[in-house]
Amino acid sequence: MSALARYFIAGGWHVVGYDKISTRLTEELEREGAHIHYNEQAEMVKTVYQNPGETLVVYTPAVPADHSELEYFRQEGFTVLKRSEVLGMLSVGHRCIAVAGTHGKTTISTLAAHLLNTADIPVLAFLGGISKNYNTNALINKASEWIVAEADEFDRSFLRLFP
């Protein structure tokens, strides 16, 4: 999810998120421009987000279906998409390298992104972990014709990609 947040931040979008606890990664996202809160704030969400046409809500299956903020967005007609759906939408129109498997997806997707990048082939990569050589989980070159992503089998999310 954080790689998607970085993508939208880089695109100039206002990114707001919820997480259960503050971590080094959420603190990094906040320094990059995301606004993250750590407890359910349905009343704040209702006050700030009132126009469904201006807001895209992205969630993962880790968020409980009865989460008060998620319930609000659904009830009020906001566009609410799973992370995998958004990643799939971003892969449309790109040459997509989708890495599947039970083990090694992060390693192989990072390696593929690195190979493209070092060959001076612009790449848009959403990695499942922080790449030590790039110190991030997102390589963002919007001019890229290539996208690299992990084709995760959980929740059948790999079916959303178009490799």
DSSP file (Angstrom, degrees, kcal/mol; ACC not computed):
  #  RESIDUE AA STRUCTURE BP1 BP2  ACC     N-H-->O    O-->H-N    N-H-->O    O-->H-N    TCO  KAPPA ALPHA  PHI   PSI    X-CA   Y-CA   Z-CA
    1    1 A M     >        0   0    0      0, 0.0     4,-2.3     0, 0.0     5,-0.1   0.000 360.0 360.0 360.0 -37.2    0.0    0.0    0.0
    2    2 A S  H  >  +     0   0    0      1,-0.2     4,-2.4     2,-0.2     5,-0.2   0.847 360.0  56.1 -65.2 -33.0    2.8    2.4    0.8
    3    3 A A  H  > S+     0   0    0      2,-0.2     4,-1.9   124,-0.2    -1,-0.2   0.901 108.5  48.0 -64.9 -39.5    4.3    2.1   -2.7
    4    4 A L  H  > S+     0   0    0      2,-0.2     4,-2.4     1,-0.2     5,-0.2   0.914 109.3  53.4 -64.8 -41.9    0.9    3.2   -4.1
    5    5 A A  H  X S+     0   0    0     -4,-2.3     4,-2.6     1,-0.2    -2,-0.2   0.926 108.6  49.9 -57.7 -44.4    0.8    6.1   -1.6
    6    6 A R  H  X S+     0   0    0     -4,-2.4     4,-2.6     1,-0.2    -1,-0.2   0.883 108.3  53.6 -62.3 -38.8    4.2    7.1   -2.9
    7    7 A Y  H  X S+     0   0    0     -4,-1.9     4,-1.2     2,-0.2    -1,-0.2   0.940 112.3  43.2 -60.4 -48.0    3.0    7.0   -6.5
    8    8 A F  H  <>S+     0   0    0     -4,-2.4     5,-2.5     2,-0.2    -2,-0.2   0.874 112.4  52.7 -70.1 -36.3    0.1    9.3   -5.7
    9    9 A I  H ><5S+     0   0    0     -4,-2.6     3,-1.9     1,-0.2    -1,-0.2   0.937 108.4  51.5 -61.0 -45.7    2.2   11.6   -3.6
   10   10 A A  H 3<5S+     0   0    0     -4,-2.6    -1,-0.2     1,-0.3    -2,-0.2   0.786 106.2  56.2 -62.1 -27.0    4.7   11.9   -6.5
   11   11 A G  T 3<5S-     0   0    0     -4,-1.2    -1,-0.3    -5,-0.2    -2,-0.2   0.413 122.1-106.8 -85.2   2.3    1.7   12.7   -8.8
   12   12 A G  T < 5S+     0   0    0     -3,-1.9    -3,-0.2     1,-0.3     2,-0.2   0.596  70.2 146.2  85.8  10.6    0.7   15.7   -6.6
   13   13 A W      < -     0   0    0     -5,-2.5     2,-0.7    -6,-0.1    -1,-0.3  -0.497  56.6-112.8 -80.6 150.9   -2.3   14.0   -5.1
   14   14 A H        -     0   0    0     -2,-0.2     2,-0.5    20,-0.0    20,-0.1  -0.761  38.6-161.8 -81.1 115.4   -3.4   14.6   -1.5
   15   15 A V        +     0   0    0     -2,-0.7    20,-2.4    18,-0.3     2,-0.4  -0.899  14.9 174.8-110.7 124.9   -2.8   11.3    0.3
   16   16 A V  E     +a   35   0A   0     -2,-0.5     2,-0.3    18,-0.2    20,-0.2  -0.973  10.6 177.7-125.1 140.5   -4.5   10.5    3.6
   17   17 A G  E     -a   36   0A   0     18,-2.7    20,-2.4    -2,-0.4     2,-0.4  -0.939  23.4-142.1-143.8 164.9   -4.2    7.1    5.3
   18   18 A Y  E     +a   37   0A   0     -2,-0.3     2,-0.3    18,-0.2    20,-0.2  -0.975  22.9 165.5-124.2 139.1   -5.1    5.1    8.3
   19   19 A D        -     0   0    0     18,-1.8     3,-0.1    -2,-0.4    -2,-0.0  -0.976  40.6-124.3-146.2 157.0   -2.9    2.5   10.0
   20   20 A K  S    S+     0   0    0     -2,-0.3     2,-0.3     1,-0.2    -1,-0.1   0.889  92.1  13.3 -69.2 -38.7   -3.2    0.8   13.4
   21   21 A I  S    S-     0   0    0     16,-0.1     2,-0.4    -3,-0.1    -1,-0.2  -0.955  79.4-106.2-138.7 156.1    0.3    1.9   14.6
   22   22 A S        +     0   0    0     -2,-0.3     2,-0.3    -3,-0.1     3,-0.0  -0.649  44.4 172.1 -78.6 134.7    3.0    4.3   13.6
   23   23 A T     >  -     0   0    0     -2,-0.4     4,-2.4     1,-0.1     5,-0.2  -0.801  50.6 -94.9-132.2 175.2    6.0    2.6   12.1
   24   24 A R  H  > S+     0   0    0     -2,-0.3     4,-2.1     1,-0.2     5,-0.1   0.894 126.0  51.7 -58.5 -39.2    9.2    3.8   10.4
   25   25 A L  H  > S+     0   0    0      2,-0.2     4,-2.4     1,-0.2    -1,-0.2   0.921 109.5  46.8 -67.1 -44.4    7.4    3.4    7.1
   26   26 A T  H  > S+     0   0    0      1,-0.2     4,-2.2     2,-0.2    -1,-0.2   0.886 111.7  52.5 -66.1 -35.6    4.4    5.5    8.1
   27   27 A E  H  X S+     0   0    0     -4,-2.4     4,-2.1     2,-0.2    -1,-0.2   0.896 108.8  50.2 -64.9 -39.0    6.7    8.1    9.5
   28   28 A E  H  X S+     0   0    0     -4,-2.1     4,-1.8     2,-0.2    -2,-0.2   0.923 109.5  51.0 -62.8 -44.2    8.6    8.2    6.1
   29   29 A L  H  X>S+     0   0    0     -4,-2.4     5,-2.7     1,-0.2     4,-0.6   0.888 108.6  51.9 -61.6 -38.3    5.3    8.6    4.2
   30   30 A E  H ><5S+     0   0    0     -4,-2.2     3,-0.9     1,-0.2    -1,-0.2   0.913 108.3  50.4 -64.4 -41.4    4.3   11.5    6.5
   31   31 A R  H 3<5S+     0   0    0     -4,-2.1    -1,-0.2     1,-0.2    -2,-0.2   0.824 108.3  54.4 -64.2 -29.9    7.7   13.2    5.8
   32   32 A E  H 3<5S-     0   0    0     -4,-1.8    -1,-0.2    -5,-0.1    -2,-0.2   0.597 133.9 -87.2 -80.4 -10.9    7.0   12.7    2.1
   33   33 A G  T <<5S+     0   0    0     -3,-0.9   -18,-0.3    -4,-0.6    -3,-0.2   0.369  82.4 131.5 125.7  -6.0    3.6   14.4    2.4
   34   34 A A      < -     0   0    0     -5,-2.7     2,-0.6    -6,-0.1    -1,-0.3  -0.463  48.8-139.0 -76.1 151.0    1.0   11.8    3.4
   35   35 A H  E     -a   16   0A   0    -20,-2.4   -18,-2.7    -2,-0.1     2,-0.4  -0.954  28.4-178.2-110.0 113.8   -1.3   12.6    6.3
   36   36 A I  E     -a   17   0A   0     -2,-0.6     2,-0.3   -20,-0.2   -18,-0.2  -0.927  11.1-168.5-120.3 136.5   -1.7    9.4    8.4
   37   37 A H  E     -a   18   0A   0    -20,-2.4   -18,-1.8    -2,-0.4   -16,-0.1  -0.885  13.3-151.8-121.4 158.2   -3.9    8.9   11.5
   38   38 A Y  S    S+     0   0    0     -2,-0.3     2,-0.3   -20,-0.2   -20,-0.1   0.233  72.9  51.5-120.0  11.4   -3.8    5.9   13.8
   39   39 A N  S    S-     0   0    0    -18,-0.0     2,-0.1     2,-0.0   -20,-0.0  -0.988  96.2 -86.7-142.4 153.8   -7.3    5.6   15.2
   40   40 A E        +     0   0    0     -2,-0.3     3,-0.1     1,-0.1    -2,-0.1  -0.358  41.6 179.5 -61.3 130.8  -10.6    5.5   13.5
   41   41 A Q     >  +     0   0    0      1,-0.1     4,-2.5    -2,-0.1     3,-0.2  -0.463  15.9 156.3-131.9  60.6  -11.9    9.0   12.9
   42   42 A A  H  > S+     0   0    0      1,-0.2     4,-2.5     2,-0.2     5,-0.2   0.866  75.6  53.4 -57.5 -39.0  -15.2    8.6   11.2
   43   43 A E  H  > S+     0   0    0      2,-0.2     4,-1.6     1,-0.2    -1,-0.2   0.906 110.1  47.2 -66.0 -40.3  -16.4   12.0   12.3
   44   44 A M  H  > S+     0   0    0     -3,-0.2     4,-2.7     2,-0.2     5,-0.3   0.927 112.0  50.9 -63.7 -44.6  -13.3   13.7   10.9
   45   45 A V  H  X S+     0   0    0     -4,-2.5     4,-2.7     1,-0.2    -2,-0.2   0.904 108.7  51.4 -60.5 -42.4  -13.7   11.8    7.6
   46   46 A K  H  < S+     0   0    0     -4,-2.5    -1,-0.2    -5,-0.2    -2,-0.2   0.842 113.9  45.1 -63.5 -33.7  -17.4   12.8    7.3
   47   47 A T  H  < S+     0   0    0     -4,-1.6    -2,-0.2    -5,-0.2    -1,-0.2   0.903 121.4  35.1 -76.7 -42.9  -16.4   16.4    7.8
   48   48 A V  H  < S+     0   0    0     -4,-2.7     2,-0.8     1,-0.2    -2,-0.2   0.869 115.8  51.8 -83.0 -38.7  -13.5   16.6    5.5
   49   49 A Y     <  +     0   0    0     -4,-2.7    -1,-0.2    -5,-0.3     6,-0.0  -0.831  57.7 133.6-109.9  99.1  -14.6   14.2    2.7
   50   50 A Q        +     0   0    0     -2,-0.8    -1,-0.2     1,-0.1    -2,-0.1   0.482  53.1  75.5-121.1  -8.3  -18.0   15.1    1.4
   51   51 A N    >   -     0   0    0      1,-0.1     3,-1.8     2,-0.0     4,-0.3  -0.878  54.3-168.6-114.2 103.2  -17.6   15.0   -2.4
   52   52 A P  G >  S+     0   0    0      0, 0.0     3,-0.8     0, 0.0    27,-0.6   0.763  85.6  64.1 -59.4 -25.1  -17.4   11.4   -3.8
   53   53 A G  G 3  S+     0   0    0      1,-0.2     3,-0.0    25,-0.1    25,-0.0   0.621 104.0  46.0 -74.3 -12.0  -16.3   12.8   -7.2
   54   54 A E  G <  S+     0   0    0     -3,-1.8     2,-0.4     1,-0.1    -1,-0.2   0.376 103.5  69.5-110.0   2.5  -13.1   14.1   -5.7
   55   55 A T    <   -     0   0    0     -3,-0.8    24,-0.8    -4,-0.3     2,-0.5  -0.979  52.0-165.5-134.1 131.2  -11.9   11.2   -3.7
   56   56 A L  E     -b   79   0B   0     -2,-0.4     2,-0.5    22,-0.1    24,-0.2  -0.962  15.6-155.4-108.4 126.8  -10.6    7.7   -4.4
   57   57 A V  E     -b   80   0B   0     22,-2.9    24,-3.1    -2,-0.5     2,-0.4  -0.911  11.0-173.3-106.2 124.6  -10.5    5.4   -1.5
   58   58 A V  E     +b   81   0B   0     -2,-0.5     2,-0.3    22,-0.2    24,-0.2  -0.961  10.6 167.5-119.2 133.0   -8.0    2.5   -1.6
   59   59 A Y  E     -b   82   0B   0     22,-2.0    24,-2.3    -2,-0.4    25,-0.2  -0.913  26.0-134.5-139.7 165.7   -8.0   -0.3    1.0
   60   60 A T    >   -     0   0    0     -2,-0.3     3,-2.2    22,-0.2    22,-0.0  -0.803  36.4-106.0-114.2 162.1   -6.5   -3.7    1.6
   61   61 A P  T 3  S+     0   0    0      0, 0.0     4,-0.1     0, 0.0    94,-0.0   0.621 113.4  77.7 -62.6  -9.7   -8.2   -6.8    2.9
   62   62 A A  T 3  S+     0   0    0      2,-0.1    -3,-0.0     0, 0.0     0, 0.0   0.721  76.5  86.2 -70.0 -19.7   -6.4   -6.1    6.2
   63   63 A V  S <  S-     0   0    0     -3,-2.2    -4,-0.0     1,-0.1     4,-0.0  -0.717  91.4-117.2 -82.9 124.4   -8.9   -3.3    6.9
   64   64 A P    >   -     0   0    0      0, 0.0     3,-2.0     0, 0.0     6,-0.2  -0.292  15.4-124.2 -62.3 144.4  -12.0   -4.9    8.6
   65   65 A A  T 3  S+     0   0    0      1,-0.3    -2,-0.0    -4,-0.1     0, 0.0   0.770 111.2  54.3 -59.6 -26.5  -15.2   -4.6    6.6
   66   66 A D  T 3  S+     0   0    0      4,-0.1    -1,-0.3     5,-0.0     2,-0.2   0.221  72.6 136.8 -96.0  15.8  -16.8   -2.8    9.6
   67   67 A H    <>  -     0   0    0     -3,-2.0     4,-2.7     1,-0.1     5,-0.2  -0.469  57.4-133.8 -61.2 127.7  -14.2   -0.1    9.9
   68   68 A S  H  > S+     0   0    0      1,-0.2     4,-2.0     2,-0.2    -1,-0.1   0.830 101.9  48.7 -60.6 -36.5  -16.2    3.1   10.5
   69   69 A E  H  > S+     0   0    0      2,-0.2     4,-2.2     1,-0.2    -1,-0.2   0.930 112.8  47.3 -69.4 -44.0  -14.3    5.1    7.9
   70   70 A L  H  > S+     0   0    0      1,-0.2     4,-2.3     2,-0.2    -2,-0.2   0.904 110.8  52.9 -62.6 -41.7  -14.6    2.5    5.2
   71   71 A E  H  X S+     0   0    0     -4,-2.7     4,-2.8     2,-0.2     5,-0.2   0.919 107.9  51.5 -59.3 -44.2  -18.3    2.1    6.0
   72   72 A Y  H  X S+     0   0    0     -4,-2.0     4,-2.1    -5,-0.2    -2,-0.2   0.952 109.8  48.3 -58.2 -50.9  -18.8    5.9    5.6
   73   73 A F  H  <>S+     0   0    0     -4,-2.2     5,-2.3     1,-0.2     4,-0.2   0.894 114.4  46.3 -60.4 -40.4  -17.1    6.0    2.2
   74   74 A R  H ><5S+     0   0    0     -4,-2.3     3,-1.3     1,-0.2    -1,-0.2   0.939 112.9  48.7 -66.3 -46.2  -19.1    3.0    0.9
   75   75 A Q  H 3<5S+     0   0    0     -4,-2.8    -2,-0.2     1,-0.3    -1,-0.2   0.808 110.7  51.5 -64.9 -30.1  -22.5    4.3    2.2
   76   76 A E  T 3<5S-     0   0    0     -4,-2.1    -1,-0.3    -5,-0.2    -2,-0.2   0.349 117.3-107.2 -94.3   6.9  -21.9    7.8    0.7
   77   77 A G  T < 5 +     0   0    0     -3,-1.3    -3,-0.2    -4,-0.2    -2,-0.1   0.699  61.7 155.7  82.1  20.1  -21.1    6.5   -2.8
   78   78 A F      < -     0   0    0     -5,-2.3     2,-0.7    -6,-0.2    -1,-0.2  -0.428  56.0 -98.7 -72.6 154.6  -17.3    7.2   -2.9
   79   79 A T  E     -b   56   0B   0    -24,-0.8   -22,-2.9   -27,-0.6     2,-0.5  -0.684  47.2-174.5 -73.7 115.5  -15.2    5.1   -5.3
   80   80 A V  E     +b   57   0B   0     -2,-0.7     2,-0.3   -24,-0.2   -22,-0.2  -0.962   7.5 171.7-120.2 114.5  -13.8    2.4   -3.0
   81   81 A L  E     -b   58   0B   0    -24,-3.1   -22,-2.0    -2,-0.5     2,-0.1  -0.917  32.8-114.3-126.1 148.4  -11.3    0.0   -4.6
   82   82 A K  E >>  -b   59   0B   0     -2,-0.3     4,-1.9   -24,-0.2     3,-0.5  -0.434  34.7-111.7 -71.5 154.4   -9.0   -2.7   -3.3
   83   83 A R  H 3> S+     0   0    0    -24,-2.3     4,-2.5     1,-0.2     5,-0.2   0.891 119.3  55.5 -51.4 -43.4   -5.2   -2.0   -3.6
   84   84 A S  H 3> S+     0   0    0      1,-0.2     4,-2.2   -25,-0.2    -1,-0.2   0.848 104.3  53.3 -63.9 -34.1   -5.0   -4.8   -6.2
   85   85 A E  H <> S+     0   0    0     -3,-0.5     4,-2.3     2,-0.2    -1,-0.2   0.910 110.3  46.8 -66.4 -42.0   -7.7   -3.1   -8.4
   86   86 A V  H  X S+     0   0    0     -4,-1.9     4,-2.3     2,-0.2    -2,-0.2   0.919 111.8  50.3 -67.2 -43.0   -5.8    0.2   -8.4
   87   87 A L  H  X S+     0   0    0     -4,-2.5     4,-1.4     1,-0.2    -1,-0.2   0.905 110.7  50.7 -60.4 -40.4   -2.5   -1.6   -9.2
   88   88 A G  H  X S+     0   0    0     -4,-2.2     4,-0.9     1,-0.2    -2,-0.2   0.898 108.3  51.7 -62.7 -41.4   -4.3   -3.3  -12.1
   89   89 A M  H >< S+     0   0    0     -4,-2.3     3,-0.6     1,-0.2    -2,-0.2   0.899 109.3  50.5 -62.1 -40.3   -5.6    0.0  -13.3
   90   90 A L  H 3< S+     0   0    0     -4,-2.3    -1,-0.2     1,-0.2    -2,-0.2   0.791 104.9  58.2 -69.1 -26.5   -2.1    1.4  -13.3
   91   91 A S  H >< S+     0   0    0     -4,-1.4     3,-2.0    -5,-0.2    -1,-0.2   0.724  81.4 102.4 -77.6 -19.7   -0.8   -1.6  -15.2
   92   92 A V  T << S+     0   0    0     -4,-0.9     3,-0.1    -3,-0.6    69,-0.0  -0.439  88.4  20.1 -63.9 131.5   -3.2   -1.0  -18.2
   93   93 A G  T 3  S+     0   0    0      1,-0.3     2,-0.3    -2,-0.2    -1,-0.3   0.436 109.9  95.2  88.1  -0.8   -1.3    0.7  -21.0
   94   94 A H  S <  S-     0   0    0     -3,-2.0     2,-0.8    68,-0.1    -1,-0.3  -0.806  85.0-109.5-114.2 159.5    2.1   -0.5  -19.7
   95   95 A R  E     -c  146   0C   0     50,-4.2    52,-2.3    -2,-0.3     2,-0.5  -0.843  49.7-151.4 -82.6 116.6    4.3   -3.4  -20.5
   96   96 A C  E     -c  147   0C   0     -2,-0.8     2,-0.7    66,-0.5    52,-0.2  -0.814  23.9-165.4-107.3 126.4    3.8   -5.3  -17.3
   97   97 A I  E     -c  148   0C   0     50,-3.0    52,-2.3    -2,-0.5     2,-0.6  -0.939  18.1-172.8-102.6 110.7    6.2   -7.6  -15.6
   98   98 A A  E     -c  149   0C   0     -2,-0.7     2,-0.6    50,-0.2    52,-0.2  -0.929   9.9-152.7-110.5 119.3    4.1   -9.4  -12.9
   99   99 A V  E     +c  150   0C   0     50,-2.4    52,-3.2    -2,-0.6     2,-0.2  -0.821  19.2 178.6 -99.4 119.4    6.1  -11.6  -10.6
  100  100 A A        +     0   0    0     -2,-0.6     2,-0.2    50,-0.2    52,-0.1  -0.669  20.5  97.0-113.8 168.2    4.1  -14.5   -9.1
  101  101 A G  S    S-     0   0    0     50,-0.4    52,-0.3    -2,-0.2     4,-0.2  -0.611  71.5 -92.7 136.5 167.2    4.9  -17.4   -6.7
  102  102 A T  S    S+     0   0    0      1,-0.2     2,-0.3    -2,-0.2    -1,-0.1   0.756 106.5  23.0 -84.6 -24.2    4.8  -18.5   -3.1
  103  103 A H  S    S+     0   0    0     -3,-0.1    -1,-0.2     1,-0.1    -3,-0.0  -0.997 113.4  27.1-141.3 144.2    8.3  -17.2   -2.3
  104  104 A G     >  +     0   0    0     -2,-0.3     4,-2.7    -3,-0.1     5,-0.3   0.509  65.9 129.6  92.0   5.3   10.6  -14.6   -3.7
  105  105 A K  H  > S+     0   0    0      1,-0.2     4,-2.7     2,-0.2     5,-0.3   0.923  77.9  46.1 -59.8 -44.5    8.2  -12.2   -5.3
  106  106 A T  H  > S+     0   0    0      2,-0.2     4,-2.3     1,-0.2     5,-0.2   0.928 114.2  47.9 -65.1 -44.3    9.8   -9.2   -3.6
  107  107 A T  H  > S+     0   0    0      2,-0.2     4,-2.3     1,-0.2    -2,-0.2   0.941 116.5  42.1 -61.3 -48.6   13.3  -10.3   -4.5
  108  108 A I  H  X S+     0   0    0     -4,-2.7     4,-2.7     2,-0.2    -2,-0.2   0.892 114.5  49.7 -70.8 -39.8   12.6  -11.0   -8.1
  109  109 A S  H  X S+     0   0    0     -4,-2.7     4,-2.3    -5,-0.3    -1,-0.2   0.897 112.7  48.6 -66.2 -37.6   10.4   -7.9   -8.7
  110  110 A T  H  X S+     0   0    0     -4,-2.3     4,-2.5    -5,-0.3    -2,-0.2   0.913 112.2  48.8 -65.3 -42.3   13.1   -5.7   -7.1
  111  111 A L  H  X S+     0   0    0     -4,-2.3     4,-2.7    -5,-0.2    -2,-0.2   0.919 111.4  49.3 -63.2 -44.3   15.8   -7.4   -9.3
  112  112 A A  H  X S+     0   0    0     -4,-2.7     4,-2.2     2,-0.2    -2,-0.2   0.924 112.7  47.4 -61.8 -44.4   13.7   -6.9  -12.5
  113  113 A A  H  X S+     0   0    0     -4,-2.3     4,-2.7     1,-0.2    -1,-0.2   0.907 112.5  50.0 -62.9 -41.4   13.1   -3.3  -11.7
  114  114 A H  H  X S+     0   0    0     -4,-2.5     4,-3.0     2,-0.2     5,-0.2   0.911 108.9  51.5 -64.3 -42.8   16.8   -2.8  -10.9
  115  115 A L  H  X S+     0   0    0     -4,-2.7     4,-1.2     2,-0.2    -1,-0.2   0.926 113.0  44.9 -61.2 -44.7   17.8   -4.4  -14.2
  116  116 A L  H  <>S+     0   0    0     -4,-2.2     5,-2.8     2,-0.2     3,-0.3   0.942 114.9  48.7 -62.7 -46.6   15.5   -2.2  -16.2
  117  117 A N  H ><5S+     0   0    0     -4,-2.7     3,-1.5     1,-0.2    -2,-0.2   0.910 111.7  47.1 -62.3 -44.7   16.6    0.9  -14.3
  118  118 A T  H 3<5S+     0   0    0     -4,-3.0    -1,-0.2     1,-0.3    -2,-0.2   0.698 106.8  58.7 -74.0 -17.2   20.3    0.2  -14.7
  119  119 A A  T 3<5S-     0   0    0     -4,-1.2    -1,-0.3    -3,-0.3    -2,-0.2   0.258 120.0-112.1 -89.0  11.5   19.8   -0.5  -18.4
  120  120 A D  T < 5S+     0   0    0     -3,-1.5    -3,-0.2     1,-0.2    -2,-0.1   0.814  74.3 138.7  59.6  32.8   18.4    3.1  -18.6
  121  121 A I      < -     0   0    0     -5,-2.8    -1,-0.2    -6,-0.2    -2,-0.2  -0.937  58.7-121.3-104.3 111.5   14.9    1.7  -19.4
  122  122 A P        -     0   0    0      0, 0.0    24,-0.7     0, 0.0    23,-0.4  -0.218  37.7-171.1 -56.0 139.0   12.5    3.9  -17.4
  123  123 A V  E     -d  146   0C   0     21,-0.1     2,-0.5    22,-0.1    24,-0.2  -0.979  28.2-153.5-138.1 146.4   10.4    1.8  -15.0
  124  124 A L  E     -d  147   0C   0     22,-1.8    24,-2.4    -2,-0.4     2,-0.4  -0.982  31.5-179.4-113.8 113.8    7.5    2.2  -12.7
  125  125 A A  E     -dE 148 139C   0     14,-2.7    14,-1.8    -2,-0.5     2,-0.6  -0.961  25.2-166.7-128.2 134.2    7.9   -0.4   -9.9
  126  126 A F  E     -dE 149 138C   0     22,-2.7    24,-0.7    -2,-0.4     2,-0.3  -0.944  24.2-168.5-115.6 105.5    5.7   -1.3   -6.9
  127  127 A L  E     -     0   0C   0     10,-3.2  -124,-0.2    -2,-0.6   -21,-0.1  -0.669  28.3-135.9-102.6 150.6    7.8   -3.5   -4.6
  128  128 A G  E    S+     0   0C   0     -2,-0.3     2,-0.3   -23,-0.1   -22,-0.1   0.491  88.4  24.1 -81.3  -3.5    6.6   -5.5   -1.6
  129  129 A G  E    S-     0   0C   0    -23,-0.2     2,-0.6     7,-0.1    -2,-0.1  -0.944  96.1 -80.2-151.6 170.1    9.6   -4.4    0.4
  130  130 A I  E     -     0   0C   0     -2,-0.3     2,-0.4     5,-0.1     7,-0.3  -0.666  42.2-135.0 -80.0 120.2   12.1   -1.7    0.7
  131  131 A S  E  >> - E   0 136C   0      5,-2.9     4,-2.5    -2,-0.6     5,-0.8  -0.628   7.9-146.5 -74.4 124.8   14.9   -2.1   -1.8
  132  132 A K  T  45S+     0   0    0     -2,-0.4    -1,-0.2     1,-0.2    -2,-0.0   0.871  96.4  50.4 -63.0 -37.3   18.2   -1.5    0.0
  133  133 A N  T  45S+     0   0    0      1,-0.2    -1,-0.2     3,-0.1    -2,-0.0   0.751 123.6  29.7 -76.5 -21.2   19.9    0.1   -3.0
  134  134 A Y  T  45S-     0   0    0     -3,-0.4    -2,-0.2     2,-0.2    -1,-0.2   0.549  94.8-138.3-108.5 -12.5   17.0    2.5   -3.7
  135  135 A N  T  <5S+     0   0    0     -4,-2.5     2,-0.3     1,-0.2    -3,-0.2   0.835  73.9  77.8  56.3  36.4   15.8    2.9   -0.1
  136  136 A T  E   <S-E  131   0C   0     -5,-0.8    -5,-2.9    -7,-0.1    -2,-0.2  -0.968  75.2-133.5-158.5 168.7   12.2    2.7   -1.2
  137  137 A N  E    S+     0   0C   0     -2,-0.3   -10,-3.2    -7,-0.3     2,-0.4   0.200  89.9  63.0-111.6  12.2    9.6    0.3   -2.3
  138  138 A A  E     -E  126   0C   0    -12,-0.2     2,-0.6    -7,-0.1   -12,-0.2  -0.973  56.6-166.7-140.9 123.7    8.5    2.4   -5.3
  139  139 A L  E     -E  125   0C   0    -14,-1.8   -14,-2.7    -2,-0.4     2,-0.7  -0.954  21.8-164.5-104.2 120.2   10.5    3.4   -8.4
  140  140 A I        +     0   0    0     -2,-0.6     2,-0.4   -16,-0.2   -16,-0.2  -0.892  30.3 146.9-120.7 108.5    8.4    6.1  -10.1
  141  141 A N    >   -     0   0    0     -2,-0.7     3,-2.2   -18,-0.2    -2,-0.0  -0.865  23.8-168.3-133.4  98.3    9.1    7.2  -13.6
  142  142 A K  T 3  S+     0   0    0     -2,-0.4   -18,-0.1     1,-0.3    -1,-0.1   0.656  84.6  63.4 -67.5 -14.5    5.7    8.1  -15.1
  143  143 A A  T 3  S+     0   0    0    -20,-0.1    -1,-0.3    -3,-0.0     2,-0.1   0.480  81.7 117.1 -83.6  -1.7    7.2    8.3  -18.6
  144  144 A S    <   -     0   0    0     -3,-2.2   -21,-0.1     1,-0.1   -23,-0.0  -0.359  53.7-162.1 -70.9 141.8    7.9    4.5  -18.3
  145  145 A E  S    S+     0   0    0    -23,-0.4   -50,-4.2   -51,-0.1     2,-0.4   0.536  76.5  77.1 -90.1  -9.1    6.3    2.1  -20.6
  146  146 A W  E     -cd  95 123C   0    -24,-0.7   -22,-1.8   -52,-0.2     2,-0.4  -0.816  56.4-176.4-106.2 139.8    7.3   -0.7  -18.1
  147  147 A I  E     -cd  96 124C   0    -52,-2.3   -50,-3.0    -2,-0.4     2,-0.5  -0.999   7.1-162.5-130.0 136.6    5.6   -1.5  -14.8
  148  148 A V  E     +cd  97 125C   0    -24,-2.4   -22,-2.7    -2,-0.4     2,-0.3  -0.976  22.2 156.6-118.4 130.3    6.9   -4.1  -12.4
  149  149 A A  E     -cd  98 126C   0    -52,-2.3   -50,-2.4    -2,-0.5     2,-0.5  -0.989  44.6-104.1-150.0 156.0    4.6   -5.5   -9.7
  150  150 A E  E     -c   99   0C   0    -24,-0.7     2,-1.4    -2,-0.3   -50,-0.2  -0.711  25.4-144.5 -81.8 129.5    4.2   -8.5   -7.5
  151  151 A A        -     0   0    0    -52,-3.2   -50,-0.4    -2,-0.5     7,-0.2  -0.654  26.0-163.7 -94.7  77.7    1.3  -10.7   -8.7
  152  152 A D        -     0   0    0     -2,-1.4     6,-1.4     1,-0.1     7,-0.2  -0.386  18.4-152.3 -69.8 136.2    0.2  -11.7   -5.2
  153  153 A E    >   +     0   0    0    -52,-0.3     3,-2.1     4,-0.2    -1,-0.1   0.655  61.7 111.7 -82.7 -15.8   -2.1  -14.7   -5.0
  154  154 A F  G >  S-     0   0    0      1,-0.3     3,-2.1     2,-0.2     4,-0.1  -0.351  95.4  -1.0 -61.0 134.9   -3.9  -13.5   -1.9
  155  155 A D  G 3  S-     0   0    0      1,-0.3    -1,-0.3     2,-0.1    -2,-0.1   0.728 119.8 -82.0  58.1  22.3   -7.5  -12.6   -2.5
  156  156 A R  G X  S+     0   0    0     -3,-2.1     3,-1.7     1,-0.1    -1,-0.3   0.763  85.2 150.6  57.0  27.5   -6.8  -13.5   -6.2
  157  157 A S  G X   +     0   0    0     -3,-2.1     3,-1.9     1,-0.3     4,-0.3   0.750  56.3  72.7 -65.3 -23.3   -5.3  -10.0   -6.6
  158  158 A F  G >  S+     0   0    0     -6,-1.4     3,-1.3     1,-0.3    -1,-0.3   0.754  84.0  70.0 -62.4 -21.7   -3.0  -11.3   -9.4
  159  159 A L  G <  S+     0   0    0     -3,-1.7    -1,-0.3     1,-0.2    -2,-0.2   0.597  88.3  64.8 -71.7  -8.9   -6.0  -11.5  -11.7
  160  160 A R  G <  S+     0   0    0     -3,-1.9    -1,-0.2    -4,-0.2    -2,-0.2   0.606  87.6  85.4 -87.6 -13.6   -6.1   -7.7  -11.7
  161  161 A L    <   -     0   0    0     -3,-1.3   -73,-0.1    -4,-0.3   -72,-0.1  -0.510  65.2-149.3 -89.6 158.8   -2.8   -7.3  -13.4
  162  162 A F              0   0    0     -2,-0.2   -66,-0.5   -74,-0.1   -68,-0.1  -0.643 360.0 360.0-127.3  73.8   -2.3   -7.4  -17.2
  163  163 A P              0   0    0      0, 0.0    -1,-0.1     0, 0.0   -65,-0.1   0.495 360.0 360.0 -73.7 360.0    1.2   -8.8  -17.8
